[in-house]
Structures are given as structure tokens and as C-alpha cells.
Amino acid sequence: MGPRRDVVGDWQKAAKQQGLKFGVSEHLGASFTWWQPNKGSDTNGPLAGVPYDGADAQWQDLYHWPAAPGDAAWYSTDARWHQQWYKRIKGLVDQYRPDQLYSDGALPFGEVGRSLVAHYYNANQAAHGGKLEALYCLKDWRTRAGHGDYVEGIGVQDVERGGLADIKPAPWQTDTSIGDWFYNQNWKAKDTGTMYRSPKWVIQTLVDVVSKNGNMLLNVVQRPDGSLDPQVEQLLAEVGAWMKINGEAIFKTRPWLTSGEGATQTESGHFKEDFAFSAQDVRFTRSKDGKTVYAILLGWPGDGATITIRSLAEGKGPQAIRSVKLLGSPGNLRWSRQAEGLTVTLPATAPCPPAVALKLAAR
């Protein structure tokens, strides 16, 4: 139908060829009530009162059938739609075997949704010799009526264009974008005033999320033909250059005793992701074995500046520190540790100004 090609299958093949995990998002659960306005008509103009195509019964397989009076929440209460959703998403799972399945909301439709997730997990385990490698991501919208169920542990909590105020013991995820969710030249980022975020924003947001046991799922906006604007290529190049230097403070890390310190306080919740981080804001991660702590400064205090990190004061954190290094800069740094904090003298130049990572090795 439509483009006359298997779009999901082509993405799957491309991901696998590059050794990447493959994920799919489903927005079908909410589409039943989203699409109900297609049963109406214009209220003014030359076509006022002329029914839209969605009002024609012969097109209901595309536009959905009319909702019952009062059925207007995020997730429909129509049991017929619940079964339609189940069959289509089960077909998606069975045909493409995604590594990640994302629902645009909480878990839809009660027992129907739980049955789908159980099938997804069981099928994945069967395909991996009994080991569960699939991820189901869903939103915690328990406070928003009609947005479905959220049960801790049934999947990975996802926060759309937002984050958490502090560490969550269980891994979680933010899904965000370098621009709008699609190619929209009218969308303006708060940090740049253009249709794209800055590399600085992407890096600082990533660091904040990872310090709290989170993962960033980043949408890279494409042109309608699938190519990238030069600004996007430049953004990816700069983020990649930063990761080449600082990746060890991000990949395979775990949250530390505290997520960070500094004047900038973040809030938990969806659509809360614009914070004015500065060099005084610090975020922490640690190596999996716990022998290395990373203190990531969300800015550059200045060439040769001296900084004091209170969370690493004598009696806090690692009992004994062997060395302090700045990733991307040669040699060890001069440091001292007192009751007020760990004081470090930075080098004359910043290896990567958006954020810099101090590597603390314990004795």
C-alpha cells in the first residue's frame, strides 16, 4: 500500500547490516480517538458541511469506524478496537522481531495489552535460547485519565522530551529529538532559535540523563527524501567527536551515589528538557566495577581554573583517590581533598567545551 515498499522491513535490514539494534514505535493504540475528527466537516468556507472521507463507511478500514459517545480519551474503551490493535501489533512483532517496542502512552487496553507484551517477551526469549533481550518502553502517565496502565517492571519507563529529577534504581529512557519529530522548518529550538538543537544541548542532556540511570533515544530529523541537512551532519559530527573523547564516562557506566550537584535543578516529567546548565553543574557516573568515578562538568570553568566538587569531599565518595585526569587531556591534574570538597586545577585549554569529564581512579 502507499509507497509500494516494505518501509519497516527496509529499516530493519539497514539496522542489522550496521550491527544496530532495531526498534519500532507504535502509535496505533491512540489513533482511534485521534482520528475521530475525520468524521466531521468544515464549519465554514465553500465546503462547509461536506463530510470528510472518514465519514464514508467504505473507508473505515483506513479512517476507523465512529467512536461511541463519550469515547474520547487517549485510549479508546471500544473492545473491538482493542482486538484490532492486538492483531496489528502482534503482526508487527511476529514479522519484524524488533529488539525494542515503544508505545506512545502507557500500556494500552488492560488485559489485552498485557497479553501482547507477554507474547512479545515470550517470542523474544524463544528466539534467544531462553534469554530475554527485548525491551518494551512505555510512559508513566498514571495521573492522566484514559492514558492506560503503568505497572513498574512491566517495561522500561520512557519520558518523552523530559527526564527525572534524580536517580531511578531501574533503568529508564528519555526519547527526544534534535528538532521536531518530523521535518518541520517552522519548529524552533529554545536553545538556538532554529529548527535544530545545538550539539551542546544534546551532549548536556545526554550526560544529565545517564547520570540518573537513564538512556537517551535520540531522533535524528531527516528531509522528506531521507537525506540530512548540513546542520544535522555537523551536529552528529560534533557529538561523535565528543563521544570519542568522553565515551568511557557514558557507555557501560552506572549511576553513582548521587546524580550531581550545582545550582541548576531539573524537574521530572514529560516535555521538561530545557535547562540552563553551566560549568558549576556537575553530573556523576561510575564504571561498572565501581573503581572509577567520572565527574562531568556541564561547561568549561575557564583555562587553568580551579574547581571544587563538594560531593567528593573528604569522607564522601571514594575512600582514597589515586589520580585525577581530564579525558582528552594528557597527564594527571593537580588536586587536593579537604572537608569542603575535591579541588582540581584544570589545564590551560578545554578538550571539548560543551562538557568535560574528570576521571577519578580509586586506590
C-alpha positions as CSV (number, residue, x, y, z in Angstrom):
1,M,0.0,0.0,0.0
2,G,1.0,3.6,-0.2
3,P,4.7,3.8,-1.1
4,R,4.7,0.2,-2.5
5,R,7.6,-0.9,-0.4
6,D,8.1,-2.6,3.0
7,V,9.3,0.5,4.9
8,V,9.7,-1.2,8.2
9,G,11.5,-4.1,6.7
10,D,13.9,-1.8,4.9
11,W,14.7,-0.1,8.2
12,Q,15.2,-3.5,9.8
13,K,17.6,-4.6,7.1
14,A,19.6,-1.4,7.3
15,A,19.9,-1.6,11.1
16,K,21.0,-5.2,11.1
17,Q,23.6,-4.5,8.3
18,Q,25.2,-1.9,10.6
19,G,25.1,-4.1,13.7
20,L,22.5,-2.0,15.3
21,K,19.6,-3.0,17.5
22,F,16.2,-2.4,15.8
23,G,13.2,-0.7,17.4
24,V,9.7,0.2,16.4
25,S,7.3,2.7,17.9
26,E,3.5,2.1,17.8
27,H,1.1,5.0,18.0
28,L,-1.8,2.9,16.8
29,G,-3.4,2.5,20.3
30,A,-4.2,6.2,20.5
31,S,-5.1,6.7,16.8
32,F,-8.7,5.6,17.2
33,T,-9.7,8.7,19.1
34,W,-7.1,10.9,17.4
35,W,-8.7,10.3,14.0
36,Q,-12.4,10.8,15.1
37,P,-12.4,14.4,13.7
38,N,-12.2,12.8,10.2
39,K,-15.9,12.0,10.6
40,G,-16.8,15.7,10.6
41,S,-16.7,18.5,8.0
42,D,-15.6,22.1,7.6
43,T,-17.6,24.6,9.6
44,N,-17.2,27.4,7.1
45,G,-15.9,28.1,3.6
46,P,-17.0,26.6,0.3
47,L,-17.1,23.0,1.6
48,A,-18.8,23.8,4.9
49,G,-21.0,20.8,5.8
50,V,-19.5,18.5,3.2
51,P,-18.5,15.3,5.1
52,Y,-14.8,14.3,5.2
53,D,-13.7,11.0,3.7
54,G,-13.7,9.5,7.2
55,A,-17.5,9.8,7.3
56,D,-17.8,7.3,4.4
57,A,-18.3,3.8,5.7
58,Q,-16.4,2.3,2.8
59,W,-13.2,3.8,4.0
60,Q,-13.4,2.8,7.7
61,D,-10.6,0.3,7.4
62,L,-8.3,3.3,7.0
63,Y,-10.1,6.1,8.9
64,H,-11.6,3.8,11.7
65,W,-15.3,3.5,12.5
66,P,-17.1,6.2,14.5
67,A,-16.5,6.2,18.3
68,A,-19.3,5.8,20.7
69,P,-20.5,9.0,22.5
70,G,-18.0,9.9,25.2
71,D,-15.2,7.7,23.9
72,A,-12.6,10.5,23.6
73,A,-9.8,9.6,25.9
74,W,-6.2,8.9,24.8
75,Y,-7.1,5.2,24.6
76,S,-10.5,4.1,23.3
77,T,-12.8,2.0,25.5
78,D,-14.1,0.2,22.4
79,A,-13.3,-3.6,22.8
80,R,-13.4,-4.1,19.0
81,W,-10.5,-1.6,18.7
82,H,-8.6,-3.3,21.4
83,Q,-8.6,-6.5,19.4
84,Q,-7.8,-4.7,16.2
85,W,-4.8,-3.1,17.9
86,Y,-3.7,-6.5,19.3
87,K,-3.8,-8.2,15.9
88,R,-1.8,-5.4,14.2
89,I,0.9,-5.1,16.8
90,K,1.2,-8.8,17.2
91,G,1.7,-8.9,13.4
92,L,4.4,-6.3,13.7
93,V,6.2,-8.2,16.4
94,D,6.0,-11.5,14.6
95,Q,7.1,-10.3,11.3
96,Y,10.0,-8.0,12.3
97,R,11.0,-9.3,15.7
98,P,12.1,-5.8,17.0
99,D,14.6,-5.5,19.8
100,Q,12.6,-2.6,21.2
101,L,8.9,-1.9,21.1
102,Y,7.7,1.5,22.2
103,S,4.1,2.5,22.9
104,D,3.1,6.2,22.7
105,G,1.5,6.1,26.1
106,A,1.1,3.7,29.0
107,L,0.3,0.1,28.4
108,P,-2.9,0.1,26.3
109,F,-6.2,-1.8,27.0
110,G,-5.6,-3.7,30.2
111,E,-5.5,-7.4,29.8
112,V,-5.3,-7.1,26.0
113,G,-2.1,-5.0,26.3
114,R,-0.6,-7.3,28.9
115,S,-1.2,-10.3,26.6
116,L,0.6,-8.5,23.8
117,V,3.6,-7.7,25.9
118,A,3.7,-11.3,27.2
119,H,3.7,-12.6,23.7
120,Y,6.5,-10.1,22.7
121,Y,8.7,-11.2,25.6
122,N,8.0,-15.0,25.1
123,A,8.7,-14.8,21.4
124,N,11.9,-13.0,22.1
125,Q,13.0,-15.5,24.7
126,A,12.3,-18.4,22.3
127,A,14.4,-16.7,19.7
128,H,17.4,-16.2,22.1
129,G,17.6,-19.5,23.8
130,G,15.6,-18.5,26.8
131,K,17.3,-15.2,27.4
132,L,15.1,-12.1,27.3
133,E,16.7,-9.4,25.2
134,A,13.6,-7.4,24.2
135,L,12.8,-4.0,25.6
136,Y,9.2,-2.7,25.9
137,C,9.1,1.0,26.6
138,L,6.0,2.8,27.9
139,K,5.1,6.0,29.5
140,D,4.2,6.6,33.2
141,W,1.0,8.6,32.7
142,R,-0.9,7.3,35.7
143,T,-2.0,10.8,36.6
144,R,-3.6,11.4,33.2
145,A,-7.0,9.8,32.8
146,G,-7.5,7.5,29.9
147,H,-3.8,7.0,29.2
148,G,-3.7,3.3,30.1
149,D,-1.9,1.3,32.8
150,Y,1.6,1.7,34.1
151,V,3.0,-1.1,36.2
152,E,6.6,-0.7,37.4
153,G,8.7,-3.6,35.9
154,I,6.4,-4.5,33.0
155,G,8.7,-2.5,30.8
156,V,11.2,0.4,30.7
157,Q,9.7,3.8,31.8
158,D,10.0,6.3,29.0
159,V,9.8,10.1,29.5
160,E,9.0,12.0,26.3
161,R,11.2,15.1,25.8
162,G,11.9,15.2,29.5
163,G,13.8,13.4,32.3
164,L,13.9,12.7,36.0
165,A,15.0,14.9,38.9
166,D,17.3,12.2,40.4
167,I,18.5,8.6,40.1
168,K,15.9,5.9,39.5
169,P,17.1,2.4,40.6
170,A,15.6,0.8,37.5
171,P,16.9,1.8,34.1
172,W,14.7,4.3,32.2
173,Q,14.7,6.2,29.0
174,T,14.1,9.6,27.5
175,D,13.0,9.9,23.9
176,T,13.8,13.3,22.4
177,S,14.7,14.9,19.1
178,I,17.2,17.3,17.6
179,G,14.2,19.1,16.1
180,D,10.5,18.4,15.7
181,W,9.5,14.7,15.4
182,F,9.5,15.2,11.6
183,Y,11.0,17.6,9.1
184,N,9.4,20.9,10.2
185,Q,11.0,24.1,9.1
186,N,8.7,26.1,11.3
187,W,9.8,24.4,14.5
188,K,12.2,26.5,16.6
189,A,14.5,25.1,19.3
190,K,14.6,27.2,22.5
191,D,18.4,27.0,22.7
192,T,19.2,28.0,19.1
193,G,16.1,29.7,17.6
194,T,16.5,27.4,14.6
195,M,14.8,24.1,13.6
196,Y,17.7,22.1,15.2
197,R,19.1,21.8,18.6
198,S,22.8,22.5,19.3
199,P,25.4,19.9,19.9
200,K,25.9,21.4,23.3
201,W,22.2,20.8,24.2
202,V,22.4,17.2,23.0
203,I,25.6,16.4,25.0
204,Q,24.4,18.1,28.2
205,T,21.0,16.4,28.1
206,L,22.7,13.1,27.5
207,V,25.0,13.5,30.5
208,D,22.2,14.5,32.8
209,V,20.0,11.6,31.7
210,V,22.8,9.0,32.0
211,S,23.8,10.2,35.5
212,K,20.3,9.3,36.6
213,N,20.4,5.7,35.2
214,G,18.7,6.8,32.0
215,N,19.2,6.1,28.3
216,M,18.7,8.7,25.5
217,L,16.8,7.7,22.4
218,L,17.6,10.5,20.0
219,N,15.5,11.2,16.9
220,V,17.6,12.5,14.0
221,V,15.4,14.5,11.7
222,Q,15.6,13.7,8.0
223,R,14.5,15.5,4.9
224,P,11.5,14.0,3.2
225,D,13.9,12.2,0.8
226,G,15.8,10.6,3.6
227,S,18.9,12.8,3.4
228,L,20.2,15.1,6.2
229,D,20.6,18.9,6.3
230,P,24.2,20.1,6.6
231,Q,23.4,21.4,10.1
232,V,22.4,17.8,11.1
233,E,25.5,16.3,9.7
234,Q,27.6,18.9,11.6
235,L,25.7,18.2,14.9
236,L,26.3,14.5,14.6
237,A,30.0,15.1,13.8
238,E,30.4,17.2,16.9
239,V,28.5,14.9,19.2
240,G,30.6,12.0,17.7
241,A,33.8,13.9,18.4
242,W,32.7,14.5,22.0
243,M,31.8,10.8,22.5
244,K,35.2,9.7,21.1
245,I,36.9,11.6,23.9
246,N,34.3,11.1,26.7
247,G,32.5,7.9,25.8
248,E,34.0,5.9,28.7
249,A,32.2,8.2,31.1
250,I,28.9,7.3,29.3
251,F,28.9,3.8,27.8
252,K,28.6,0.8,30.2
253,T,28.5,3.1,33.2
254,R,26.3,3.1,36.2
255,P,24.8,5.8,38.4
256,W,27.0,6.9,41.3
257,L,25.9,7.7,44.9
258,T,24.4,11.0,43.7
259,S,23.5,12.1,40.2
260,G,25.1,15.5,40.6
261,E,25.5,18.9,42.2
262,G,25.1,22.5,41.2
263,A,22.6,25.4,41.0
264,T,20.5,24.1,38.1
265,Q,17.7,21.9,39.4
266,T,15.9,19.7,36.8
267,E,12.3,18.6,37.1
268,S,10.8,15.2,36.5
269,G,8.2,14.9,33.7
270,H,7.4,14.9,30.1
271,F,8.2,18.0,28.0
272,K,10.6,19.4,30.5
273,E,14.0,19.4,28.9
274,D,15.3,23.0,28.6
275,F,17.7,23.8,31.5
276,A,20.4,26.4,31.6
277,F,23.3,24.2,32.6
278,S,26.7,25.8,33.4
279,A,30.2,24.8,34.4
280,Q,29.1,24.8,38.0
281,D,26.7,21.9,37.3
282,V,28.4,18.5,37.8
283,R,27.0,15.1,36.9
284,F,28.4,11.8,38.1
285,T,28.7,8.3,36.7
286,R,30.9,5.3,37.7
287,S,32.4,2.3,36.0
288,K,30.6,-1.0,36.2
289,D,33.2,-2.3,38.7
290,G,32.9,0.8,40.8
291,K,36.7,1.5,40.8
292,T,36.4,4.7,38.7
293,V,34.1,7.7,39.2
294,Y,33.5,10.3,36.5
295,A,32.6,13.9,37.4
296,I,31.3,15.6,34.3
297,L,31.2,19.4,34.2
298,L,28.4,20.7,32.1
299,G,30.6,23.6,30.8
300,W,34.2,24.8,30.9
301,P,35.0,26.9,34.0
302,G,37.9,28.6,32.3
303,D,41.5,27.8,31.2
304,G,43.6,27.0,34.3
305,A,40.6,27.4,36.6
306,T,40.3,25.8,40.0
307,I,37.1,24.0,40.8
308,T,35.8,22.4,44.0
309,I,33.4,19.5,43.9
310,R,31.6,19.2,47.2
311,S,30.2,15.7,46.6
312,L,33.8,14.4,46.6
313,A,34.9,15.9,49.9
314,E,37.0,14.0,52.4
315,G,34.8,11.3,53.8
316,K,32.5,11.2,50.8
317,G,32.6,9.0,47.7
318,P,35.8,7.0,47.1
319,Q,37.7,6.4,50.4
320,A,41.0,7.1,48.6
321,I,41.7,8.7,45.2
322,R,44.8,7.7,43.4
323,S,44.7,10.1,40.4
324,V,42.5,12.7,38.7
325,K,42.6,13.0,34.9
326,L,40.7,15.1,32.4
327,L,39.5,12.9,29.5
328,G,41.1,14.2,26.3
329,S,43.9,16.0,28.1
330,P,47.4,14.4,28.7
331,G,48.7,13.6,32.2
332,N,47.3,13.9,35.7
333,L,45.8,17.0,37.2
334,R,46.8,18.8,40.4
335,W,44.3,18.2,43.1
336,S,43.7,18.2,46.9
337,R,40.9,16.9,49.1
338,Q,39.5,18.7,52.1
339,A,36.3,18.7,54.1
340,E,34.9,21.3,51.7
341,G,35.4,19.2,48.6
342,L,37.8,17.9,46.0
343,T,39.7,20.8,44.5
344,V,41.1,20.3,41.0
345,T,43.2,22.6,38.8
346,L,42.2,22.4,35.2
347,P,44.6,22.6,32.2
348,A,45.1,25.6,30.0
349,T,42.7,24.5,27.3
350,A,39.4,22.6,27.2
351,P,39.5,19.3,25.1
352,C,35.7,19.7,24.4
353,P,33.9,22.7,25.8
354,P,30.2,21.6,25.9
355,A,31.1,19.3,28.8
356,V,34.3,17.8,30.2
357,A,34.8,14.7,32.2
358,L,37.1,14.2,35.2
359,K,38.2,10.6,35.7
360,L,38.9,9.7,39.3
361,A,40.7,6.4,39.9
362,A,40.4,4.9,43.4
363,R,43.4,3.4,45.2
